Amino acid sequence: MPLYVGSQKIKALSPSGQKAMEAWVWNGSAWKKVFNSVPPFNFVDEFNTVYPDSLGPAWTYISGVKARVVNGHAVLAATGTTSKVAYWYRPTDVVAPQDDAAVRFRLTAPTPYALANNNETIVALRCTDDASTNDGVWAVFTGGKVRIMTMIDGTQAARGPEGTYPIDVDLEFRAVGRTFSVVRLDTQAVLTSWPDSANESKMDTAHRAFKIALTGNYPLFQQQYNSPALDRFEAKLPDSFSGKIQQKKS
């Protein structure tokens, strides 16, 4: 709970000239944190610069078929193969300063390629800051449906109910405590959520990074088919969950 002076929320405490990082109160039976100060944190990529064979210098390639930035968004590069393929990337050295974190993004049609309902886009948080994809909580978008998945020590599991999502609308995947939610920001409607009441997902200082994955296939003698493209990606701290992200400039 925040601290207030009148109607104004306290943003910093400075006893004896030293800025306090945390404040706790005794509620009669236990100590409760009522104030927490964390350093500023924000990473944004609008994918406005063309990169024909990568996502650009802000991203680290992990595995799979390499991606490219074209037409203002991130897409899977053409594969020339009939099998389904994927790529994984992470924003380089982007690690949240606390456990609670959020990812804001926008999905769009993957032009110049064709959108396919069986190819998924993944936005992951609570990940390790390395090339491993064995741990994390994923928001998986495919065929107009969204589902929260966990990857724990390499074992994948579906969590919570399946929801529907729109294209070209600002979305947010947030982790607050042990609750994970996907929200559309224009209406604040919760598309799907999962309360990790059994504390199954990993929440510690080693699991504060972010990752993304896109998938696609290239049927024989056909054009490439892709998952929804990323039109914007922002890693940030949770806020009051009100307001929209800045609209992308054309």
Secondary structure as UniProt FT lines:
FT   STRAND          4..5
FT   TURN            6..7
FT   STRAND          8..9
FT   HELIX           15..17
FT   STRAND          22..26
FT   STRAND          31..36
FT   STRAND          42..45
FT   TURN            52..53
FT   TURN            57..58
FT   STRAND          59..64
FT   STRAND          67..70
FT   TURN            71..72
FT   STRAND          73..76
FT   STRAND          85..91
FT   TURN            92..93
FT   STRAND          101..108
FT   TURN            111..112
FT   STRAND          114..115
FT   TURN            117..118
FT   STRAND          121..127
FT   STRAND          136..142
FT   TURN            143..144
FT   STRAND          145..152
FT   TURN            153..154
FT   STRAND          155..164
FT   STRAND          170..176
FT   TURN            177..178
FT   STRAND          179..184
FT   TURN            185..188
FT   STRAND          189..195
FT   TURN            197..198
FT   TURN            205..206
FT   STRAND          209..217
FT   TURN            220..221
FT   STRAND          225..226
FT   STRAND          229..236
//
